[in-house]
Structure formats: C-alpha cells, structure tokens
Amino acid sequence: MFDILMYLFENYIHSETEVFVDHDQLTDELIKAGFEVDEIYKALDWLEKLADLQNSDTIPYLTKNSPCSSVRIYTDEEVMRLDAESRGFILFLEQINVLDTETREMVIDRVMALETPEFMLDDLKWVVLMVLFNVPGHENAYTQMEELVFEEPDGPLH
C-alpha cells in the first residue's frame, strides 16, 4: 500500500499533474502500473481518510488549535510502529514549526493506518509530506519539509 501512495504522490500530486477524479480510471492506471487491486483500494481509502481528518468532528483533537505547546505521549502501539528516531524527528519538526499539534496528530494517525511490516524514518518523511500537502494553509511548512527531504546537507551534521 505504501508503494502505491508513493507512486501517486510522486507521479500525480508532487508533479502537479492533474489527478484523476474517477476512481475507476485511477484504479485502472494503477493496475497497469503493476499494483494489486486490494492494495490500490487500501491506498485510496488511506488518502480519503487523510482528507476526512481535516474536517473531522469525531476526532476533536484534530480540529482544535491549542495555543500552548504540548508533549506527546505515545501509546505502546505507536511506539512499536514509530521507533525512537522517528519520534525524535516528529519532535524536531514540531520545534522548527513544520508540524503543529494538529498536523502531528494527522501524521501519527496516517502512519498507524499503514499496513507496512517495517516503517522507517524515510517513510515517515513521505507521510509528513503527504499530510502537509493535503492541509490548506500549511504551504510554508510543506516547502520547508520538502527541503529537508530533497536537499543534501552541505557538511557534517552536529
């Protein structure tokens, strides 16, 4: 499923190519690209739920902006999926204002919805990009995250 999300993001969303509105056409396109139908449906459902998070009244922590900063305590299930490096990276993104409380929770929600056996830091970076791309008003954060993903550091990191 994650491969399909990456394919869609790189070939349609990130390249600013017009995304097919018709699910049948998009499904056919993904089948031609070599993806399995079950995985395609899971990926499309994942994207729909990402869009739903923006307008959710059922998950109030995603719709309320808190002016104060908070500390995120991860559940055991989240710790199993997000290793210490990934959790540290999320905290770093909050500290540099790429993620706020709302988008952090959206990222964690979408990570937990992935059905990948292994989840690595690079995968997390792509999920963050997908979330930020889909949340209106976070264009600067998306650009900053894009720079973190695509630019090579010029020297040793300390």
C-alpha positions as CSV (number, residue, x, y, z in Angstrom):
1,M,0.0,0.0,0.0
2,F,2.8,2.4,0.9
3,D,4.3,1.9,-2.6
4,I,1.1,3.0,-4.2
5,L,0.9,6.1,-2.0
6,M,4.5,6.9,-3.0
7,Y,3.7,6.3,-6.7
8,L,0.6,8.6,-6.5
9,F,2.5,11.3,-4.7
10,E,5.5,11.3,-7.0
11,N,3.6,10.9,-10.3
12,Y,0.5,12.9,-9.7
13,I,0.4,15.1,-6.6
14,H,4.0,16.2,-6.3
15,S,4.5,16.7,-10.0
16,E,1.3,18.8,-10.1
17,T,-0.2,16.6,-12.7
18,E,-3.9,16.6,-12.7
19,V,-5.1,13.7,-10.5
20,F,-7.9,11.6,-11.9
21,V,-11.2,12.3,-10.3
22,D,-12.7,9.0,-11.4
23,H,-11.7,6.2,-9.0
24,D,-12.2,3.6,-11.8
25,Q,-9.7,5.4,-14.1
26,L,-7.2,5.8,-11.3
27,T,-7.6,2.1,-10.4
28,D,-7.0,1.1,-14.0
29,E,-4.0,3.3,-14.2
30,L,-2.5,1.8,-11.0
31,I,-3.3,-1.8,-12.2
32,K,-1.4,-1.0,-15.4
33,A,1.5,0.3,-13.3
34,G,1.6,-3.2,-11.7
35,F,-0.1,-2.8,-8.4
36,E,-2.6,-5.2,-6.9
37,V,-6.3,-4.3,-6.7
38,D,-6.6,-4.9,-2.9
39,E,-3.6,-2.7,-2.2
40,I,-5.0,0.0,-4.5
41,Y,-8.2,0.1,-2.6
42,K,-6.4,0.3,0.7
43,A,-4.2,3.2,-0.6
44,L,-7.2,5.1,-1.9
45,D,-9.0,4.6,1.4
46,W,-5.9,5.9,3.2
47,L,-6.0,9.0,1.1
48,E,-9.7,9.5,1.6
49,K,-9.3,9.2,5.4
50,L,-6.4,11.8,5.2
51,A,-8.8,14.2,3.6
52,D,-11.5,13.4,6.1
53,L,-9.2,14.3,9.0
54,Q,-9.3,17.9,8.0
55,N,-13.0,18.2,8.6
56,S,-13.4,15.7,11.4
57,D,-15.8,16.4,14.2
58,T,-15.4,12.9,15.5
59,I,-11.8,13.4,16.4
60,P,-11.8,16.7,18.3
61,Y,-8.0,16.9,18.9
62,L,-7.6,17.3,15.2
63,T,-9.9,20.3,14.9
64,K,-8.9,22.3,17.9
65,N,-5.8,24.5,17.8
66,S,-4.2,24.8,21.1
67,P,-2.1,28.0,21.7
68,C,0.1,26.2,24.2
69,S,2.6,23.6,23.4
70,S,2.0,20.1,24.4
71,V,4.1,17.0,25.0
72,R,3.0,13.9,23.1
73,I,2.9,10.6,25.0
74,Y,2.9,7.7,22.6
75,T,0.8,4.6,23.1
76,D,2.5,1.2,23.1
77,E,1.2,0.5,19.7
78,E,2.6,3.8,18.4
79,V,6.0,3.1,19.9
80,M,6.0,-0.3,18.1
81,R,5.5,1.5,14.8
82,L,7.5,4.7,15.4
83,D,11.0,4.0,16.7
84,A,12.9,6.5,18.8
85,E,14.5,8.1,15.8
86,S,11.0,8.6,14.1
87,R,9.5,10.0,17.3
88,G,12.5,12.3,17.7
89,F,12.1,13.5,14.1
90,I,8.5,14.3,14.8
91,L,9.5,16.4,17.8
92,F,12.2,18.1,15.8
93,L,9.6,19.0,13.1
94,E,7.4,20.5,15.9
95,Q,10.3,22.5,17.3
96,I,11.0,24.1,13.9
97,N,7.3,24.7,13.3
98,V,6.9,22.3,10.3
99,L,4.3,20.4,12.3
100,D,1.8,21.8,14.8
101,T,-0.3,19.8,17.2
102,E,-3.0,19.2,14.5
103,T,-0.7,18.1,11.7
104,R,1.4,16.0,14.1
105,E,-1.7,14.0,15.1
106,M,-2.7,13.7,11.4
107,V,0.8,12.3,10.7
108,I,0.6,9.8,13.5
109,D,-2.9,8.8,12.5
110,R,-1.8,8.1,8.9
111,V,1.3,6.3,10.0
112,M,-0.7,4.0,12.2
113,A,-3.1,3.3,9.3
114,L,-0.4,2.0,7.1
115,E,-0.1,-1.8,6.8
116,T,3.6,-2.0,6.2
117,P,5.6,-4.5,8.2
118,E,8.6,-2.2,8.5
119,F,8.4,1.5,8.9
120,M,11.5,3.7,8.7
121,L,12.4,7.3,9.0
122,D,12.4,7.9,5.3
123,D,8.8,6.5,5.1
124,L,7.8,9.0,7.9
125,K,9.2,11.9,5.9
126,W,7.0,11.0,3.0
127,V,3.9,10.7,5.2
128,V,4.7,14.1,6.6
129,L,4.9,15.5,3.1
130,M,1.6,13.9,2.1
131,V,-0.2,15.2,5.1
132,L,1.2,18.8,4.7
133,F,0.4,18.8,1.0
134,N,-3.2,18.0,1.8
135,V,-3.8,20.5,4.6
136,P,-4.7,24.0,3.4
137,G,-2.7,26.8,4.9
138,H,0.5,24.8,5.5
139,E,2.3,25.6,2.3
140,N,5.3,27.1,4.0
141,A,5.6,24.0,6.3
142,Y,5.3,21.8,3.2
143,T,8.1,23.7,1.4
144,Q,10.3,23.5,4.5
145,M,9.7,19.8,4.8
146,E,10.3,19.3,1.1
147,E,13.7,21.0,1.6
148,L,14.5,18.6,4.4
149,V,13.7,15.6,2.3
150,F,15.2,16.6,-1.0
151,E,18.3,18.7,-0.2
152,E,21.6,17.1,0.7
153,P,23.4,18.6,3.7
154,D,26.5,20.6,2.8
155,G,28.7,19.4,5.6
156,P,28.7,17.3,8.7
157,L,25.6,17.5,10.9
158,H,26.4,18.2,14.5
